[in-house]
Amino acid sequence: MSRASHSTVDPALDAAALLRRVGFFGLFVIIPVVAQVGRRATVVLAPIAIVLLILASALDGRQRPLRPALTALVRSPAFLAGGLVLLWAALSLAWTPFLNSGAERVLNLLATILLTLAGYLALPDRMRSANLYLLPLGVTAGGIVAVMIGLFGDALVRSGAEDDQILDRGLIMLALLVWPAVAWLRSRHRDREALVTALIVAAAIAASPKATQIIALAVGAATFLLTTVSPRIGVALTAAVTAALLALAPLIPFVGRPLGATLFGSGNPGVLSLKAWQKVVTSEPVRLFTGHGFETALRGRAYNLLPHNAPSTMLFEFWYELGIVGAFAAAYGLYVSIHRIGRDAPALAPGAMAAIATAYTIACIGIGLAVMWWFTTLTVTILVFVSIQRGQFRSRRPKISLLRRIREEREVEAP
């Protein structure tokens, strides 16, 4: 009588599975929800979730082989361009008037990048669908919480300017994470669920109308539709527009100011902001090459180093602080990486292009160059997209291969 075989239970594998599930639950569910009510929720919770994923991979080794993955990443043109931007930011500390705060900001930025890289390398080579379905669940739950806050916030928890800032950050998180959630659901042929998730996030933003989030979500939706209809045009246009805006940003005030003055009048605050930007460009043309140094755009207003009404946008601050070297390297890195995403993940291209367009719009409208909660939000979005990309694999062997193998075995056994 044959004895039943018993599978060996490995406590390390069970612990790794638990840690990974908790890490993804924090990354996909807790952060989108708690970001609606906590000012520093993303900055605090994201590193904890990533560390759990790293520990899980250290226990079961389900991640891709580290050396080939790291070698391919380091040799990629986008990574090299990003490294040049970070190196130039560090070198700019030599001529920045705010050395201490600038050095602290560079170290924080470097730590965030290293944490993102560690999380990327720790993600499993093949993601379980059960973990990835947590993403639309978390985005939907976060959207419902945001809707309730937008409709009844004054009577519940919202009572001041700081609370409005919390809601702004929470809605920005939802505006970014809705696209990977929609992309994942569509890749599983769950179009109805994807539509419901998108509508809930749109309702959350409409319940607390903020111009930045509304415009960014609209741009993301238009990019999603374009890339769905024509992936090649959508990817090419997204790459070209983002890179061109950053590379040619100093020309924006010279083109936008006359147009804005004609449409809105010369006294419009936006027109005056463009006038201040134009003055900065013309008064110190040499600084267009070197930049003024890291952290000068943020703190320069307090010390009257630049006009108080100068634009608070990534396009202005990138050029003001890092000059042509940093701006051109970042534009090239954007262009190459967007084309790489469209080529490596064609099924997810509409969602990826929509997320990039949404994030870029937010950065261009009113988020500065080195805001740490913004970088952490981007970290979460990047890891989420890598996760759903690694969930795109065949879970069953093609039936034709099995039939062919049976037929070949019968031919061999036949006399």
C-alpha positions in Angstrom: 0.0 0.0 0.0 1.5 3.3 -1.1 2.1 5.9 1.6 0.6 9.4 1.0 3.2 12.0 0.4 3.4 15.0 2.7 4.7 18.3 1.4 7.3 19.9 3.6 6.2 23.1 5.3 8.8 25.8 5.1 8.2 28.5 7.8 10.5 30.9 5.9 8.3 30.7 2.8 5.1 31.2 4.8 6.6 34.2 6.6 7.7 35.6 3.2 4.2 35.2 1.8 2.7 36.9 4.8 5.2 39.8 4.7 4.6 40.3 1.0 0.8 40.3 1.4 1.1 42.9 4.2 3.5 45.0 2.2 1.2 45.1 -0.8 -1.8 45.7 1.3 -0.1 48.7 2.8 1.1 49.9 -0.6 -2.1 49.3 -2.5 -4.8 49.8 0.1 -3.7 51.6 3.3 -1.8 54.4 1.6 -4.5 55.5 -0.9 -7.0 55.5 2.0 -5.0 57.0 4.8 -3.5 59.7 2.4 -7.0 61.3 2.4 -6.8 62.0 6.1 -3.1 62.0 7.1 -0.7 64.8 6.0 2.4 62.6 6.2 0.8 59.2 5.6 2.6 58.6 2.3 6.0 59.6 3.5 5.7 57.4 6.6 3.9 54.3 5.3 5.5 53.9 1.9 9.0 53.1 3.3 7.5 50.6 5.8 5.6 48.8 3.0 8.7 48.7 0.8 10.9 47.3 3.6 8.4 44.5 4.1 8.6 43.6 0.4 12.4 43.6 0.7 12.3 41.3 3.7 9.9 39.0 1.9 12.2 38.7 -1.1 15.2 38.1 1.2 13.4 35.1 2.7 12.1 33.3 -0.4 14.2 34.7 -3.2 11.3 35.2 -5.6 12.7 38.3 -7.1 14.6 38.4 -10.4 18.3 37.6 -10.2 19.9 40.7 -8.8 23.1 41.0 -10.8 21.5 40.8 -14.3 18.6 43.0 -13.3 20.9 45.6 -11.7 23.3 45.5 -14.7 20.5 46.0 -17.2 19.1 48.9 -15.2 22.5 50.6 -14.7 23.3 50.4 -18.4 20.0 51.8 -19.5 20.2 55.3 -21.0 17.3 56.6 -18.8 19.1 55.5 -15.7 22.4 57.1 -16.8 20.5 60.4 -17.6 18.9 60.3 -14.2 22.2 59.7 -12.6 23.6 62.7 -14.4 20.8 64.9 -13.0 21.5 63.7 -9.5 25.2 64.2 -9.9 24.7 67.7 -11.2 22.3 68.5 -8.3 25.1 67.4 -5.9 27.7 69.5 -7.7 25.4 72.5 -7.7 25.8 72.6 -3.9 29.2 74.2 -4.6 27.5 77.4 -5.8 24.2 77.4 -4.0 23.7 80.0 -1.3 21.9 77.5 0.8 24.5 74.7 1.3 23.1 73.1 4.5 19.5 72.9 3.4 20.5 72.0 -0.1 22.7 69.1 1.1 20.0 67.8 3.3 17.5 67.9 0.4 20.0 66.0 -1.9 20.5 63.3 0.7 16.7 62.9 1.2 16.3 62.7 -2.6 19.1 60.1 -2.8 17.6 58.1 0.0 14.2 58.1 -1.7 15.8 56.9 -5.0 17.7 54.2 -3.3 14.6 53.0 -1.5 12.7 53.0 -4.8 15.5 51.0 -6.5 15.6 48.5 -3.6 11.8 48.0 -3.9 12.0 47.6 -7.6 14.7 44.9 -7.3 12.7 43.1 -4.5 9.5 42.8 -6.4 8.7 39.1 -7.4 9.4 38.1 -11.0 5.8 37.0 -11.3 3.1 38.7 -9.3 0.1 36.9 -7.9 -3.2 38.2 -9.1 -4.6 38.0 -5.6 -2.1 40.7 -4.5 -2.7 42.9 -7.5 -6.4 42.9 -7.1 -5.8 44.8 -3.9 -4.9 47.9 -6.0 -8.4 48.7 -7.4 -9.8 47.8 -4.0 -7.6 50.4 -2.3 -8.1 53.1 -5.0 -11.9 52.6 -4.8 -11.9 52.7 -1.0 -9.7 55.9 -1.1 -12.1 57.4 -3.6 -15.1 56.7 -1.4 -13.4 58.2 1.6 -12.5 61.3 -0.4 -16.1 61.7 -1.7 -17.4 61.5 1.9 -14.8 64.1 3.0 -15.6 66.4 0.1 -19.4 66.2 0.8 -19.4 66.2 4.6 -15.9 67.2 5.5 -16.8 70.5 7.2 -19.1 68.7 9.6 -16.6 65.8 10.2 -12.9 66.4 10.1 -12.0 69.3 7.8 -11.7 72.7 9.4 -8.6 74.6 8.2 -6.0 75.3 5.6 -3.9 72.4 6.7 -6.8 70.0 6.2 -7.3 71.4 2.7 -3.6 70.6 2.0 -4.1 67.0 3.2 -7.0 66.6 0.9 -5.0 68.0 -2.0 -2.3 65.4 -1.5 -4.8 62.6 -1.1 -6.5 63.5 -4.3 -3.2 63.7 -6.1 -2.5 60.2 -4.9 -5.8 59.0 -6.3 -5.3 60.8 -9.6 -2.1 58.9 -10.1 -3.0 55.5 -8.8 -6.3 55.3 -10.7 -4.4 54.7 -13.9 -2.5 51.5 -12.9 -5.7 50.3 -11.2 -7.6 50.7 -14.5 -4.7 49.3 -16.5 -4.7 46.1 -14.3 -8.4 45.6 -14.5 -8.5 46.1 -18.3 -5.6 43.6 -18.7 -7.8 41.1 -16.9 -10.8 41.9 -19.2 -12.7 43.6 -16.4 -13.7 46.7 -18.2 -16.8 47.4 -16.1 -14.9 47.3 -12.9 -12.2 49.6 -14.4 -14.9 52.1 -15.5 -16.4 52.1 -12.0 -13.0 52.7 -10.4 -12.3 55.6 -12.7 -15.8 57.1 -12.1 -15.4 56.9 -8.3 -12.0 58.7 -8.4 -13.5 61.4 -10.8 -16.4 61.8 -8.3 -13.9 62.2 -5.5 -12.1 65.0 -7.3 -15.4 66.6 -8.4 -16.6 66.6 -4.7 -13.6 68.7 -3.7 -13.0 70.7 -6.8 -9.3 71.6 -7.1 -8.1 73.0 -10.4 -4.8 71.1 -10.3 -6.4 67.7 -9.9 -9.2 68.3 -12.3 -6.9 69.5 -15.1 -4.4 66.7 -14.4 -7.1 64.0 -14.4 -8.6 65.4 -17.7 -5.1 65.4 -19.4 -4.6 61.8 -18.2 -7.9 60.7 -19.5 -7.3 62.3 -22.9 -3.9 60.6 -23.0 -5.5 57.3 -22.0 -8.0 57.5 -24.8 -5.4 58.5 -27.4 -3.1 55.7 -26.5 -5.9 53.2 -26.5 -6.9 54.2 -30.0 -3.3 54.4 -31.3 -0.6 53.2 -28.9 2.2 54.3 -31.2 1.0 57.9 -31.5 0.1 58.1 -27.8 3.5 57.0 -26.6 5.3 59.2 -29.1 3.3 62.2 -28.3 3.6 61.8 -24.6 7.4 61.4 -24.9 7.8 64.3 -27.2 5.6 66.8 -25.3 7.1 66.0 -21.8 10.7 66.2 -23.1 10.1 69.3 -25.2 8.4 71.3 -22.4 11.3 70.6 -20.0 14.0 71.2 -22.6 12.5 74.5 -24.0 11.0 75.8 -20.7 12.8 79.2 -20.8 10.9 80.0 -24.0 7.5 79.6 -22.3 7.3 83.2 -20.8 8.3 84.8 -24.1 5.4 82.9 -25.8 2.9 82.7 -23.0 3.1 86.2 -21.7 1.9 88.1 -24.8 -0.8 85.4 -25.3 -1.9 85.6 -21.7 -2.0 89.4 -21.7 -4.2 89.4 -24.8 -6.7 86.9 -23.3 -6.7 87.9 -19.6 -5.1 91.3 -19.4 -1.6 92.4 -18.3 -2.6 92.5 -14.7 -3.6 88.9 -14.4 -1.6 87.0 -11.7 -0.5 84.3 -14.2 0.7 86.9 -16.7 2.6 88.7 -13.9 4.2 85.4 -12.9 5.3 84.8 -16.5 6.7 88.4 -16.5 8.8 87.5 -13.4 10.0 84.3 -15.2 11.0 86.3 -18.3 12.9 88.8 -16.1 14.9 86.0 -14.5 15.8 84.5 -17.9 17.0 87.9 -19.4 18.7 89.3 -16.4 21.1 86.3 -15.8 21.6 84.5 -19.1 24.8 82.8 -17.8 22.9 81.1 -15.1 20.9 79.3 -17.8 23.9 77.0 -18.2 24.9 76.4 -14.6 21.7 77.1 -12.6 21.6 78.8 -9.3 22.1 75.7 -7.3 19.9 73.2 -5.5 17.2 74.6 -3.1 17.5 78.2 -4.4 14.1 78.3 -5.9 12.3 77.3 -2.7 14.3 79.4 -0.3 15.2 82.3 -2.7 11.8 83.9 -2.3 12.2 84.3 1.4 15.6 86.0 0.9 14.4 88.2 -2.1 16.8 86.4 -4.5 14.0 86.0 -7.0 10.5 87.6 -7.2 7.9 86.4 -4.9 5.5 85.8 -7.8 7.9 83.7 -9.7 6.3 80.4 -10.9 6.1 77.5 -8.4 6.4 74.9 -11.1 8.8 72.1 -11.9 9.6 73.7 -15.3 10.8 77.0 -13.8 12.6 75.5 -10.8 14.4 72.8 -12.8 16.0 75.5 -15.0 16.5 78.0 -12.2 18.4 75.5 -10.0 20.1 73.1 -12.3 20.3 75.0 -15.6 20.8 73.5 -19.1 22.8 70.4 -17.9 20.1 69.2 -15.5 17.2 70.1 -17.7 18.5 68.5 -20.9 19.6 65.3 -19.0 16.2 65.0 -17.4 14.4 65.7 -20.7 16.4 63.0 -22.5 15.8 60.5 -19.6 12.0 61.2 -19.8 12.0 60.7 -23.6 13.9 57.4 -23.5 12.1 56.0 -20.5 8.6 56.7 -21.9 9.4 55.0 -25.2 10.9 52.1 -23.2 7.7 51.7 -21.2 5.5 51.7 -24.3 7.7 49.1 -25.9 8.1 46.7 -22.9 4.5 46.9 -21.6 2.2 47.4 -24.6 -0.9 46.0 -22.8 -0.4 48.6 -20.0 0.7 51.5 -22.3 -2.6 53.5 -22.1 -2.6 53.4 -18.3 1.2 54.2 -18.1 0.9 57.1 -20.5 -2.1 58.5 -18.6 -0.2 58.3 -15.3 2.8 60.0 -16.8 0.7 62.8 -18.3 -1.2 63.2 -15.0 2.0 63.4 -13.0 3.7 65.8 -15.4 0.7 68.1 -15.5 0.6 68.2 -11.7 4.3 69.0 -11.6 4.0 71.7 -14.3 1.0 73.4 -12.6 2.2 73.8 -9.1 4.6 71.4 -7.4 8.2 72.4 -7.0 11.3 70.5 -7.7 12.2 68.9 -4.4 9.0 68.3 -2.4 9.5 65.0 -0.6 5.9 63.9 -0.3 5.6 64.3 -4.1 8.7 62.1 -4.7 7.3 59.5 -2.3 4.0 59.5 -4.2 5.9 59.0 -7.5 7.8 56.1 -5.8 4.5 54.4 -4.9 3.2 54.9 -8.5 6.4 53.5 -10.1 6.4 50.4 -7.9 2.7 49.8 -8.5 3.2 49.9 -12.3 6.2 47.5 -12.1 4.0 45.2 -10.0 1.2 45.0 -12.5 3.6 44.7 -15.4 5.1 41.6 -13.7 1.5 40.2 -13.3 1.2 40.0 -17.1 2.1 36.4 -17.8 0.4 33.2 -18.9 -0.8 31.2 -15.9 -1.7 28.1 -18.1 0.2 26.4 -20.9 -1.2 26.6 -24.3 -3.4 23.6 -25.1 -2.0 23.2 -28.6 1.4 22.3 -27.1 -0.1 19.6 -24.9 -2.0 18.1 -27.8 1.1 18.1 -30.0 3.1 16.4 -27.3 0.5 13.6 -26.8 0.4 13.1 -30.6 4.2 12.8 -30.8 4.3 10.3 -27.9 1.6 8.1 -29.6 3.6 8.1 -32.9 6.7 7.0 -31.1 4.8 4.1 -29.3 3.1 2.9 -32.4 4.7 -0.2 -34.0 
